[in-house]
Amino acid sequence: MDCRSIEFSAEKSTERMEKAERAFSAVLLKRIIVFVLYLLGAKRGDIASVVGMPRESIKTAVRVILRDGFAAFRDRRRSDTPAVPQTVVAPVRISARREDEWYVVAFGSDVNEVKIPVAHKIKARTILLSLLGSELLSVQETALLLGVSSGHCRELAENLTRGDVPETLLDKRRGQTRDYKVGAEEKAEIIQQFAARAVTGHSTTSEELAKLVNERTDAGVSPRTIRWHANKLGLAGIKKTLPELVSTLKKTRDDCA
């Protein structure tokens, strides 16, 4: 910045300095002028002559200002000089909660919120676990929202830190899409065992049905395969109505007899 072409008015300078001294101390004004002249390229000796300070004092003042910034402009030797206020930024408190069919992540206030549909499981897990991984949410808070244990929640967050979403959060397991092991005989046995046990009040869990089907057919099917076929056949929907239907039919038969 070359100021050699600028014309300086001594009269204007005196007038403006008088106004400035109403708001700033003489020491502060002198330090500001010293630093400005230094920035504009003036020699330290020339600055010392203009402001009436020793050359070494000019050198020290510039060094301290460059090191400490704006706070160095005040005279810290004076106890009555008010300290330059420091801006303290309060940390933003991030919290998460469930509201009906939404996960709500709040950033400091209700005004700054992110809403995630509960139905969007992968999206919700990605955001909540990312916040957990950044230590912006607690393990307990995140685990409660996602409906998992604290240990599993911590494991998911660690996995997401190491890998991307497809490798860590997507359930890549797929149920049986073709009837490799479950043919007509096995399906009939699933229906028969389910119906008989539902009517008589016995357990119809996939583990129990898999055990019975494998004993009678040697199919070697897993409980997961049993669940897949039971859902495909709609058996879960008749578990409660089947006993009542059988009872009604028996009563009708007895009445006709």
N, C-alpha and C positions, 0 to 999 in steps of 0.2 A: 504494500500500500504506500504510494508515494504522495506525501502531503505538501511537497514543496511549492506547489502552485496555489495552495490555499492561503488566503489573506486573513491574518488574525488581528482582531481589534482589541486593543488594551482596554478600551472603555467598556466594551461588551463583556470582556473577561472579568473585570472588576464587578460589574453588575451581576453577572451570573454566579460568581463565587459567593457574593453576599447572600444571594437567594439559597444557594446550596448549603451554606453554613447554618441555615435555619433548620435543615433536616439532617445534616451530617456533621460530625465533629471535624475540627481542622486536621487532626491526625489522619482520619479516614480519607478525607479529600486529598491530602498530600500523597497518601499511598496509592490512591486511584490514579492520580496524575503521573506519579513515578512509573507505575506499571504501564499506563497507556503510552507514555513517551518511549519506554523501553520497547514496547511492541511495534511502535512506528519506526524504530531503527535508530533512535538517538543514542549517542555515546553516553556511558555512565557519568563521565566527567561533566558533560554538558547538562545532563539531568540534575546532577548535584548542584550545579551553579544556579539553575532555574528555580529549584524548590528550596535551596538553602540548606542542604543536608550534606554530611560528609560522603565522600565517594564510596567508602566501605559500607556505610549504612544503606546506600542505594543497592549495592551488590547483595547485601544480606536480605533486604526487603524483597527483592526480585526472587531470590532463591527460595525464601520461605513461602511466597505466594505461589510459585510454581509447584512447590511440594504439597502445600496444605489447601490450596484452592481459596474459595471466597472467605473462609474463616480467618485466613491470615491477614485480611485487610484491617481487622479491628486490633486495637492495642491490648494484647492479653496481659500486659503488666498491670493494667488498671482493674481492680476488683469490682468497680462500679459499672464497668462497661458491660452491657447486656450481651450475653452469648448469642451467636447466630442460631436461630431455631433450626433444629434438624427435623426433617420430615420423616415421620415414623409411619411406615405402611403396615397396617394390621394384616396379619395373615388371613386369607379367605378360608372360611370354614366350609368344607364340602360335606354334604350329607346325602343319604339316599333313603327312600321310603317307598312303600307300596300304596298306591291309591287306586282302588277298584281294579281295572284292567291295565293299569299303567305302573311302570317303575318311574319314579321321579327323582332326578339328581339335582340338588339345589346347590348353587354356587354363592354362598354368602347370604342370600336373601331369596324370598319367593319370586322376586322380579326376574332373577337369572336362573332359569330351570331348563333342564332337558328331560323330555318325556319319551319313554320307550315302551311300546306295547308289550305286555307280558307274553302275548302269543308269539312274539318274535324272539324265540329263546336264544338263538345264536347271537343275534344283535345285542340282546341284553347282557348275555354272558361276556361278550367281547368288551363292551363298555365298562361294565362293573368290575370285571377282573383286571382290566387295564388300570382303572383307578386304584384298585387294591395293590397291584404291582408297583404303582408309583407312590404307595403309602398315603394316598388321599382318602381311602376308606379303610376301616378296620376289617379284620378277618371275620369277626363275629357278625358285624353289620352286613357284610356281603353274603356270608353263608346263610344267614337268616332270610335274606331276600331271595336267594336262589334255591332255597329249600334243600341244601346239602349240608353235610357235616363240615366243621371247621377244618379238619384235616384234609378232606377232599377238596374243599374250596382253596386251601393253600396250595395243594398239588396242582390244581387247574391253573392257578395264577402263575405258578413257576413254569408250567409247561407252555403257557402262552408267552412268557418272557423269552423262552428258548426257541419257540417255533411260531409259525403263522397259524391263522385260524383253522384252515382245512386240516392241518396235521394234529391239532390239539383239541379243538372243540367239537368238530363234526363227528358224529357217530357213524363210522364207516362200516360198521357191521350191518349185514343185510340178511334178512330172513330168507327162508327157502322160497325161491321164486318159481321153481319147477318141482313137480312131484317125482323126485328121484327115488326116494325111499318110501314115500307114502302113496300107495296105490289104493285100489278100491277096497281091498281087504283091510288095510290099515285104517282107512277112513271110516269103514263100517265099525271097526273095533273102537275107534275114538268116540263115535256117536253112541254106540251101545254102552260103553263104560260110563260116559258122561251122563247119559239119560238114567241109567240104573242107579248111579250114585246120587244124582240130583234128587230123584224121586224118594230114595230111602234116607236122605239126609246125610250121606257120607261126603267126605272131602272130594272136591273136583279140581284140585290144584293141578297145574301142568306137570309138576314133579310126580304126583301120584298117578296121573293118567299115563305118563310116559313109561313108568314102571310096569303098569298093567298091560299096556299095548305091546311093549317089548317082550313080556313074558309069553304072550299068546301068539305073536307073529314073528318074533326075532327080527324086527325091523331095525332096531338100534337107533330109534329116533330120540332126539333131545327134548327136554321140556320147552325149549324155545320153538322148536318145530311144532310141537303140540299146540302151543299158544297161537302160532301163526295159522294153523289149520282150524282151530276152534273158533278164532275170530272170523276166518273166511267162511266158515259154515254157519256163523251166527249163533253158536251154542251159548255164548255168554248171555245173550238176551232172553233165553228161555229158562235159565236156571231157576228163577223164582216162580215162573208161571207153570212150569211142567208138573210139579207135584199137585198143584191145584187142578190142573186139567185131568190128570190121572184119577184123582179123587172124584171129580165130577163124572167121569166116564164110568167108574165103578158103581157109583150111586145110581146112575141112569140104568145100568145093566141090572142091578138088584131090583130096581123098581119095576122093570119090564118083566122080570122073572116072577 
